[in-house]
Amino acid sequence: MDTTFDVRVWRIERGSGKLRESYGVRWSVAGKRHRKTFQTFALADGFRAELVTATHAGEPFNMSTGLPDRHEPRASSVGWYDFAVQFTDAQWPRVSANHRKKTRLAR
């Protein structure tokens, strides 16, 4: 995973579509341009603020995704099956008896 500190963030662009306006955030990481579009100005401004904050904090950016390392997805320590079992065990006591009976028969 290659990282760099060479990041430039531009201002928010306003785009007008046929149905509604959109707002785009543009930034470059090591010369490679990235863009993300949002439906509202507030969402775009929040995302841009996160990028600017990461650059000011001196966080490295991933060169392939263009995002700070803290935005990268991390591998979960719990697998999907174990998570589903834990979720079911946590929800099961709150479910009514008739719902439990119908759920067991559905298998």
N, CA, C and O of each residue as an XYZ file, in Angstrom:
428
protein
N       0.850     -1.172      0.000
C       0.000      0.000      0.000
C       0.897      1.237      0.000
O       1.587      1.502      0.984
N       0.890      1.987     -1.090
C       1.706      3.183     -1.208
C       0.953      4.375     -0.653
O      -0.229      4.566     -0.938
N       1.644      5.171      0.139
C       1.040      6.378      0.703
C       1.892      7.574      0.362
O       3.071      7.446      0.034
N       1.277      8.745      0.443
C       1.977      9.986      0.151
C       1.350     11.121      0.963
O       0.233     11.013      1.468
N       2.102     12.199      1.067
C       1.617     13.403      1.729
C       1.349     14.511      0.712
O       0.967     15.620      1.084
N       1.550     14.210     -0.564
C       1.347     15.182     -1.641
C      -0.147     15.229     -1.988
O      -0.614     14.488     -2.852
N      -0.887     16.109     -1.304
C      -2.342     16.190     -1.456
C      -2.732     17.640     -1.692
O      -2.194     18.555     -1.068
N      -3.672     17.830     -2.601
C      -4.222     19.158     -2.860
C      -5.740     19.031     -2.938
O      -6.262     18.177     -3.654
N      -6.446     19.884     -2.197
C      -7.909     19.850     -2.150
C      -8.429     21.152     -2.747
O      -7.997     22.236     -2.354
N      -9.360     21.045     -3.700
C      -9.946     22.220     -4.324
C     -11.285     22.564     -3.686
O     -11.791     21.833     -2.835
N     -11.845     23.685     -4.112
C     -13.139     24.118     -3.574
C     -14.258     23.241     -4.125
O     -14.060     22.471     -5.065
N     -15.419     23.373     -3.529
C     -16.577     22.567     -3.922
C     -17.154     23.127     -5.215
O     -17.342     24.336     -5.354
N     -17.433     22.231     -6.159
C     -18.033     22.637     -7.434
C     -19.533     22.388     -7.393
O     -19.999     21.393     -6.839
N     -20.264     23.291     -7.979
C     -21.717     23.161     -8.049
C     -22.081     22.730     -9.462
O     -21.710     23.383    -10.438
N     -22.806     21.633     -9.561
C     -23.227     21.138    -10.860
C     -24.747     21.127    -10.950
O     -25.431     20.845     -9.967
N     -25.263     21.430    -12.109
C     -26.711     21.416    -12.260
C     -27.093     20.306    -13.228
O     -26.657     20.278    -14.379
N     -27.910     19.405    -12.733
C     -28.387     18.309    -13.559
C     -29.806     18.571    -14.017
O     -30.355     19.646    -13.775
N     -30.395     17.599    -14.674
C     -31.763     17.754    -15.150
C     -32.765     17.755    -14.011
O     -33.756     18.484    -14.047
N     -32.507     16.936    -12.996
C     -33.465     16.812    -11.899
C     -33.097     17.656    -10.686
O     -33.979     18.237    -10.053
N     -31.822     17.734    -10.352
C     -31.413     18.476     -9.158
C     -29.962     18.882     -9.276
O     -29.236     18.434    -10.163
N     -29.558     19.740     -8.360
C     -28.168     20.170     -8.331
C     -27.329     19.135     -7.587
O     -27.838     18.387     -6.752
N     -26.056     19.107     -7.899
C     -25.123     18.237     -7.183
C     -23.892     19.053     -6.832
O     -23.629     20.104     -7.418
N     -23.153     18.550     -5.874
C     -21.970     19.246     -5.395
C     -20.805     18.265     -5.401
O     -20.896     17.172     -4.842
N     -19.723     18.662     -6.032
C     -18.578     17.780     -6.188
C     -17.361     18.275     -5.437
O     -17.067     19.471     -5.416
N     -16.662     17.347     -4.825
C     -15.401     17.647     -4.149
C     -14.294     17.063     -5.007
O     -14.332     15.886     -5.366
N     -13.306     17.888     -5.334
C     -12.174     17.437     -6.131
C     -10.904     17.571     -5.308
O     -10.706     18.551     -4.590
N     -10.044     16.556     -5.429
C      -8.741     16.604     -4.777
C      -7.781     15.738     -5.572
O      -8.194     14.882     -6.354
N      -6.505     15.974     -5.361
C      -5.501     15.158     -6.046
C      -4.532     14.603     -5.016
O      -4.206     15.253     -4.023
N      -4.085     13.394     -5.278
C      -3.107     12.712     -4.431
C      -1.973     12.271     -5.338
O      -2.159     11.438     -6.224
N      -0.810     12.830     -5.112
C       0.382     12.541     -5.920
C       0.105     12.773     -7.404
O       0.546     12.001     -8.255
N      -0.622     13.832     -7.702
C      -0.909     14.185     -9.085
C      -2.101     13.487     -9.704
O      -2.542     13.880    -10.784
N      -2.635     12.470     -9.062
C      -3.800     11.757     -9.594
C      -5.073     12.402     -9.035
O      -5.243     12.520     -7.821
N      -5.957     12.814     -9.941
C      -7.165     13.524     -9.528
C      -8.270     12.566     -9.107
O      -8.445     11.490     -9.678
N      -9.009     12.994     -8.089
C     -10.146     12.241     -7.566
C     -11.328     13.186     -7.444
O     -11.160     14.396     -7.292
N     -12.526     12.617     -7.512
C     -13.742     13.419     -7.406
C     -14.835     12.574     -6.772
O     -14.973     11.387     -7.070
N     -15.611     13.202     -5.893
C     -16.747     12.544     -5.274
C     -17.903     13.531     -5.286
O     -17.731     14.704     -4.953
N     -19.092     13.048     -5.676
C     -20.264     13.902     -5.823
C     -21.259     13.639     -4.705
O     -21.453     12.497     -4.287
N     -21.894     14.717     -4.222
C     -22.876     14.638     -3.149
C     -24.143     15.364     -3.566
O     -24.113     16.227     -4.444
N     -25.261     15.012     -2.931
C     -26.549     15.622     -3.272
C     -26.748     16.971     -2.606
O     -27.483     17.809     -3.128
N     -26.108     17.201     -1.457
C     -26.266     18.477     -0.765
C     -24.906     19.121     -0.537
O     -23.873     18.452     -0.500
N     -24.940     20.440     -0.387
C     -23.711     21.180     -0.131
C     -23.119     20.800      1.220
O     -21.899     20.723      1.365
N     -23.977     20.561      2.210
C     -23.503     20.224      3.556
C     -22.708     18.918      3.557
O     -21.678     18.824      4.223
N     -23.174     17.914      2.822
C     -22.440     16.646      2.744
C     -21.089     16.838      2.065
O     -20.074     16.311      2.519
N     -21.088     17.595      0.977
C     -19.841     17.851      0.263
C     -18.873     18.635      1.135
O     -17.677     18.345      1.151
N     -19.379     19.620      1.856
C     -18.535     20.441      2.712
C     -17.952     19.614      3.860
O     -16.796     19.805      4.237
N     -18.737     18.708      4.409
C     -18.247     17.843      5.477
C     -17.140     16.919      5.006
O     -16.141     16.737      5.701
N     -17.313     16.332      3.823
C     -16.288     15.444      3.272
C     -15.015     16.225      2.966
O     -13.911     15.758      3.247
N     -15.173     17.416      2.389
C     -14.012     18.252      2.087
C     -13.289     18.643      3.372
O     -12.059     18.675      3.412
N     -14.053     18.938      4.419
C     -13.446     19.301      5.702
C     -12.631     18.144      6.274
O     -11.573     18.364      6.864
N     -13.118     16.908      6.101
C     -12.360     15.743      6.561
C     -11.040     15.610      5.804
O     -10.008     15.293      6.395
N     -11.079     15.855      4.502
C      -9.852     15.786      3.713
C      -8.852     16.854      4.147
O      -7.662     16.580      4.304
N      -9.350     18.069      4.338
C      -8.469     19.172      4.737
C      -7.899     18.923      6.129
O      -6.721     19.181      6.377
N      -8.732     18.425      7.032
C      -8.266     18.121      8.385
C      -7.178     17.051      8.359
O      -6.197     17.141      9.097
N      -7.352     16.046      7.515
C      -6.345     14.987      7.407
C      -5.027     15.537      6.860
O      -3.955     15.125      7.303
N      -5.099     16.456      5.910
C      -3.861     17.035      5.382
C      -3.176     17.899      6.433
O      -1.950     17.884      6.549
N      -3.963     18.652      7.200
C      -3.372     19.508      8.238
C      -2.787     18.683      9.377
O      -1.816     19.096     10.010
N      -3.374     17.520      9.640
C      -2.874     16.647     10.710
C      -1.663     15.842     10.253
O      -1.036     15.159     11.063
N      -1.332     15.912      8.981
C      -0.167     15.194      8.473
C      -0.404     13.710      8.275
O       0.527     12.910      8.368
N      -1.642     13.341      8.003
C      -1.958     11.929      7.783
C      -1.592     11.534      6.355
O      -1.787     12.321      5.429
N      -1.069     10.336      6.169
C      -0.745      9.882      4.810
C      -2.015      9.506      4.048
O      -2.986      9.029      4.636
N      -1.996      9.723      2.746
C      -3.111      9.377      1.871
C      -2.713      8.186      1.021
O      -1.568      8.082      0.579
N      -3.655      7.292      0.795
C      -3.437      6.130     -0.055
C      -3.434      6.605     -1.503
O      -4.345      7.316     -1.928
N      -2.426      6.219     -2.252
C      -2.298      6.704     -3.623
C      -3.323      6.077     -4.566
O      -3.695      6.704     -5.558
N      -3.788      4.866     -4.289
C      -4.738      4.221     -5.199
C      -6.172      4.690     -4.952
O      -6.914      4.911     -5.909
N      -6.575      4.846     -3.699
C      -7.961      5.259     -3.405
C      -8.089      6.769     -3.287
O      -9.165      7.318     -3.522
N      -7.009      7.444     -2.927
C      -7.061      8.889     -2.758
C      -7.596      9.324     -1.408
O      -7.806     10.517     -1.185
N      -7.822      8.386     -0.506
C      -8.379      8.706      0.804
C      -7.311      8.589      1.886
O      -6.321      7.878      1.714
N      -7.515      9.296      3.011
C      -6.570      9.131      4.123
C      -6.596      7.694      4.633
O      -7.586      6.983      4.459
N      -5.515      7.277      5.255
C      -5.426      5.898      5.738
C      -6.525      5.567      6.739
O      -6.954      4.415      6.807
N      -6.989      6.530      7.510
C      -8.033      6.225      8.495
C      -9.374      5.929      7.827
O     -10.261      5.371      8.473
N      -9.546      6.283      6.566
C     -10.780      6.001      5.833
C     -10.758      4.635      5.169
O     -11.774      4.186      4.639
N      -9.624      3.978      5.194
C      -9.507      2.681      4.545
C     -10.278      1.626      5.328
O     -10.237      1.626      6.558
N     -10.977      0.729      4.646
C     -11.690     -0.330      5.365
C     -10.711     -1.293      6.021
O      -9.714     -1.694      5.420
N     -11.008     -1.651      7.246
C     -10.167     -2.577      7.995
C     -10.836     -3.944      8.020
O     -12.063     -4.044      8.011
N     -10.038     -4.974      8.050
C     -10.577     -6.324      8.139
C     -11.179     -6.517      9.527
O     -10.551     -6.195     10.536
N     -12.380     -7.035      9.565
C     -13.065     -7.254     10.830
C     -12.522     -8.499     11.504
O     -12.147     -9.468     10.845
N     -12.486     -8.458     12.826
C     -12.014     -9.617     13.561
C     -13.104    -10.677     13.683
O     -12.825    -11.828     14.018
N     -14.365    -10.277     13.405
C     -15.491    -11.206     13.480
C     -15.971    -11.486     12.059
O     -16.206    -10.561     11.282
N     -16.112    -12.751     11.730
C     -16.607    -13.123     10.407
C     -18.102    -12.866     10.277
O     -18.784    -12.623     11.273
N     -18.609    -12.918      9.052
C     -20.019    -12.591      8.834
C     -20.943    -13.603      9.503
O     -21.995    -13.223     10.016
N     -20.575    -14.873      9.510
C     -21.432    -15.885     10.115
C     -21.497    -15.697     11.631
O     -22.575    -15.743     12.223
N     -20.333    -15.485     12.252
C     -20.308    -15.261     13.698
C     -21.091    -14.007     14.077
O     -21.785    -13.986     15.094
N     -20.978    -12.961     13.257
C     -21.736    -11.743     13.518
C     -23.235    -12.010     13.435
O     -23.992    -11.541     14.284
N     -23.675    -12.762     12.417
C     -25.095    -13.077     12.265
C     -25.613    -13.881     13.454
O     -26.720    -13.638     13.936
N     -24.821    -14.832     13.923
C     -25.221    -15.635     15.082
C     -25.319    -14.760     16.330
O     -26.276    -14.883     17.094
N     -24.344    -13.882     16.543
C     -24.370    -12.992     17.698
C     -25.563    -12.048     17.637
O     -26.201    -11.786     18.657
N     -25.870    -11.532     16.442
C     -27.003    -10.638     16.281
C     -28.311    -11.365     16.590
O     -29.173    -10.828     17.285
N     -28.456    -12.574     16.080
C     -29.666    -13.358     16.325
C     -29.809    -13.673     17.807
O     -30.904    -13.573     18.359
N     -28.720    -14.049     18.449
C     -28.763    -14.334     19.881
C     -29.167    -13.094     20.683
O     -29.880    -13.206     21.680
N     -28.721    -11.932     20.258
C     -29.061    -10.704     20.975
C     -30.521    -10.312     20.754
O     -31.154     -9.776     21.664
N     -31.069    -10.568     19.563
C     -32.440    -10.159     19.249
C     -33.487    -11.179     19.675
O     -34.646    -10.820     19.883
N     -33.105    -12.429     19.808
C     -34.044    -13.516     20.043
C     -34.922    -13.308     21.281
O     -36.126    -13.546     21.196
N     -34.378    -12.876     22.432
C     -35.233    -12.706     23.619
C     -36.311    -11.641     23.445
O     -37.331    -11.699     24.132
N     -36.123    -10.686     22.564
C     -37.095     -9.598     22.370
C     -38.242     -9.985     21.437
O     -39.237     -9.265     21.345
N     -38.108    -11.105     20.752
C     -39.092    -11.514     19.753
C     -40.200    -12.314     20.438
O     -39.949    -13.092     21.359
N     -41.423    -12.106     19.970
C     -42.549    -12.820     20.572
C     -42.474    -14.321     20.277
O     -41.781    -14.759     19.359
N     -43.203    -15.086     21.074
C     -43.183    -16.549     20.933
C     -43.732    -16.987     19.578
O     -43.183    -17.898     18.958
N     -44.800    -16.357     19.113
C     -45.358    -16.728     17.809
C     -44.371    -16.450     16.674
O     -44.273    -17.229     15.727
N     -43.650    -15.349     16.773
C     -42.670    -15.029     15.739
C     -41.533    -16.060     15.739
O     -41.052    -16.455     14.677
N     -41.106    -16.493     16.935
C     -40.066    -17.520     17.026
C     -40.516    -18.811     16.379
O     -39.761    -19.451     15.647
N     -41.769    -19.191     16.659
C     -42.318    -20.438     16.108
C     -42.359    -20.365     14.586
O     -41.980    -21.325     13.915
N     -42.804    -19.262     14.038
C     -42.878    -19.104     12.584
C     -41.488    -19.067     11.955
O     -41.291    -19.571     10.849
N     -40.540    -18.481     12.647
C     -39.178    -18.411     12.127
C     -38.538    -19.785     12.073
O     -37.832    -20.101     11.115
N     -38.768    -20.591     13.067
C     -38.223    -21.946     13.084
C     -38.834    -22.813     12.004
O     -38.148    -23.656     11.427
N     -40.122    -22.621     11.719
C     -40.780    -23.408     10.694
C     -40.338    -23.005      9.283
O     -40.440    -23.798      8.347
N     -39.854    -21.791      9.141
C     -39.461    -21.303      7.821
C     -38.201    -21.998      7.311
O     -37.923    -21.945      6.113
N     -37.462    -22.621      8.150
C     -36.215    -23.268      7.716
C     -36.459    -24.454      6.909
O     -35.513    -25.107      6.469
